[in-house]
């Protein structure tokens, strides 16, 4: 089976880019509906015949996740000047975006705000010398389907990966803060996954300077288990 919808048809008032001719991420529902993300362009839900059900034109990037209750987690970027970081020079502010199953915006949580509200504010420095200072590539919820609630995290927390600063962080969305954060021993990591054991599985990309690897990290001991 094939699903397809040109970006220009989904968002006729927006200018296409080199990344909008294809779906960056997709999620298949049991009934054949498809949720799909155009990098930086928007998100759509299609039925099994590729008819548009709804569209959201937020600047989504890199990741989407559909929770068991049907809500959708993703990442959005907005350029803005943050004087405390780079006076007069815009950076891309990454936010965790939550949508309803119908595509309605429920919340938008700035990761810069979360770090500023926490004891981990200095952990994001030094920043890279380009606007995409975080390049957040993953957001996953801590669930209650197993014994995932530990001394480190709680059900409802969000695990995020900030590629450009080599940081994995645990976000408390209710308090709008960083509960905990870890930087290395990895580089340019992707897809940290919380495990029932309280550990984190992630892809260590090592910035293509050597072989990539998959590691399991124990946040309690700050050690790579394997």
CORWO-V603179 format. One record per residue. N is the residue number from 1. PHI is phi in radians with two decimals (* if undefined). PSI is psi in whole degrees, 0 to 359 (999 if undefined). NEAR is the number of other C-alpha atoms within 12 Angstrom. Layout:
N|PHI|PSI|NEAR ; N|PHI|PSI|NEAR
This chain:
1|*|153|10 ; 2|-2.32|135|13 ; 3|-1.99|139|24 ; 4|-2.72|142|28 ; 5|-2.73|112|31 ; 6|-1.05|142|26 ; 7|-0.97|319|33 ; 8|-1.12|333|20 ; 9|-1.40|323|20 ; 10|-1.28|323|31 ; 11|-2.30|75|24 ; 12|-1.14|342|15 ; 13|-1.69|0|12 ; 14|-1.87|147|19 ; 15|-1.37|129|18 ; 16|-1.23|160|21 ; 17|-2.23|181|15 ; 18|-1.18|346|14 ; 19|-1.81|355|21 ; 20|-1.56|353|29 ; 21|-1.24|354|23 ; 22|-2.41|162|24 ; 23|-1.42|127|31 ; 24|-1.41|324|26 ; 25|-2.51|156|30 ; 26|-2.64|153|27 ; 27|-2.35|128|28 ; 28|-1.72|126|21 ; 29|-1.53|158|20 ; 30|-1.03|331|10 ; 31|-1.51|4|12 ; 32|1.68|354|18 ; 33|-1.15|154|26 ; 34|-2.29|131|33 ; 35|-1.77|130|45 ; 36|-2.47|149|44 ; 37|-2.11|127|42 ; 38|-1.64|123|42 ; 39|-0.99|117|33 ; 40|1.32|358|35 ; 41|-1.96|325|38 ; 42|2.73|182|45 ; 43|-2.33|144|48 ; 44|-2.31|154|43 ; 45|-2.07|127|39 ; 46|-2.01|152|31 ; 47|-1.47|181|24 ; 48|-1.14|342|21 ; 49|-1.75|15|17 ; 50|1.23|18|23 ; 51|-1.36|139|21 ; 52|-1.29|124|26 ; 53|-1.60|311|22 ; 54|-2.72|164|25 ; 55|-2.45|142|32 ; 56|-2.16|125|34 ; 57|-1.69|22|29 ; 58|-1.16|155|30 ; 59|-1.38|73|30 ; 60|-1.26|147|41 ; 61|-2.45|141|40 ; 62|1.23|325|38 ; 63|-2.66|148|39 ; 64|-2.53|150|39 ; 65|-2.52|131|36 ; 66|-1.82|118|29 ; 67|-1.36|168|25 ; 68|-1.12|334|16 ; 69|-1.53|4|12 ; 70|1.64|347|18 ; 71|-1.19|155|23 ; 72|-2.08|129|38 ; 73|-1.85|137|42 ; 74|-2.65|187|48 ; 75|-2.21|137|45 ; 76|-2.26|151|43 ; 77|-2.13|139|36 ; 78|-2.39|131|31 ; 79|-1.39|130|19 ; 80|-2.72|157|22 ; 81|-1.50|125|16 ; 82|-2.07|103|20 ; 83|-1.06|330|11 ; 84|-1.26|343|16 ; 85|-1.79|304|26 ; 86|-2.54|93|18 ; 87|-1.00|126|11 ; 88|1.38|359|11 ; 89|-2.20|122|17 ; 90|-1.26|148|21 ; 91|-2.14|164|27 ; 92|-1.56|117|32 ; 93|-1.57|119|32 ; 94|-1.53|137|40 ; 95|-2.28|148|39 ; 96|-1.51|123|46 ; 97|-1.94|133|38 ; 98|-2.03|127|34 ; 99|-2.01|153|35 ; 100|-1.30|172|23 ; 101|-1.13|343|27 ; 102|-1.66|6|21 ; 103|1.52|8|30 ; 104|-1.39|135|23 ; 105|-1.22|120|23 ; 106|-1.72|322|17 ; 107|-2.82|157|22 ; 108|-2.46|120|29 ; 109|-2.08|115|33 ; 110|-1.28|128|30 ; 111|-1.27|330|42 ; 112|-1.08|317|35 ; 113|-1.10|317|25 ; 114|-1.06|316|33 ; 115|-1.18|319|34 ; 116|-1.09|331|21 ; 117|-1.53|11|21 ; 118|-2.29|173|24 ; 119|-1.39|1|15 ; 120|-1.78|17|26 ; 121|-1.02|325|24 ; 122|-1.42|351|20 ; 123|-1.22|337|25 ; 124|-1.40|356|30 ; 125|-1.75|148|18 ; 126|-1.31|142|17 ; 127|-1.40|153|24 ; 128|-1.15|161|20 ; 129|-1.59|37|16 ; 130|-2.49|167|18 ; 131|-1.14|330|23 ; 132|-1.42|73|26 ; 133|-1.24|334|32 ; 134|-1.87|315|41 ; 135|0.83|58|37 ; 136|-1.09|128|41 ; 137|-2.10|358|42 ; 138|-2.65|141|41 ; 139|-2.46|121|43 ; 140|-2.31|139|37 ; 141|-1.44|151|37 ; 142|-1.46|119|34 ; 143|-1.68|179|25 ; 144|-2.07|18|19 ; 145|-1.39|353|15 ; 146|-2.56|201|15 ; 147|-1.64|45|18 ; 148|-1.28|337|24 ; 149|-1.21|121|23 ; 150|-2.35|187|22 ; 151|-1.16|340|15 ; 152|-1.54|312|30 ; 153|-2.28|167|33 ; 154|-2.30|156|27 ; 155|-0.99|131|27 ; 156|1.80|341|22 ; 157|-1.17|163|30 ; 158|-2.16|130|43 ; 159|-1.70|125|44 ; 160|-2.19|156|47 ; 161|-2.10|121|44 ; 162|-1.87|97|43 ; 163|-1.07|315|37 ; 164|-1.25|342|33 ; 165|-2.01|17|34 ; 166|0.92|40|37 ; 167|-2.16|136|41 ; 168|-1.90|130|48 ; 169|-2.28|151|47 ; 170|-1.91|117|41 ; 171|-1.79|133|39 ; 172|-1.70|102|32 ; 173|-1.21|335|32 ; 174|-1.28|318|17 ; 175|-1.56|354|18 ; 176|0.94|53|25 ; 177|-2.56|171|27 ; 178|-1.66|119|37 ; 179|-1.34|321|31 ; 180|-2.78|161|31 ; 181|-2.70|150|34 ; 182|-2.37|136|34 ; 183|-2.16|108|30 ; 184|1.31|175|30 ; 185|-1.44|74|26 ; 186|-2.60|169|37 ; 187|-2.41|139|30 ; 188|0.89|44|32 ; 189|-1.21|157|39 ; 190|-2.32|156|37 ; 191|0.90|57|32 ; 192|-1.21|131|40 ; 193|-2.10|123|33 ; 194|-1.25|132|40 ; 195|-1.80|156|27 ; 196|-1.02|339|21 ; 197|-1.36|352|22 ; 198|1.60|359|26 ; 199|-1.62|174|31 ; 200|-2.20|128|40 ; 201|-1.71|132|29 ; 202|-2.61|162|38 ; 203|-1.70|117|30 ; 204|-1.66|105|33 ; 205|-1.43|342|25 ; 206|0.96|24|23 ; 207|0.92|30|19 ; 208|1.06|16|13 ; 209|-1.48|341|12 ; 210|-2.68|190|11 ; 211|-1.15|137|13 ; 212|-1.25|166|18 ; 213|-2.72|161|23 ; 214|-1.84|133|23 ; 215|-2.27|154|27 ; 216|-1.97|125|27 ; 217|-2.00|135|30 ; 218|-1.74|106|27 ; 219|-1.20|341|30 ; 220|-1.26|319|19 ; 221|-1.75|352|14 ; 222|1.07|33|19 ; 223|-2.13|148|18 ; 224|-1.36|120|22 ; 225|-1.36|316|18 ; 226|-2.71|999|13
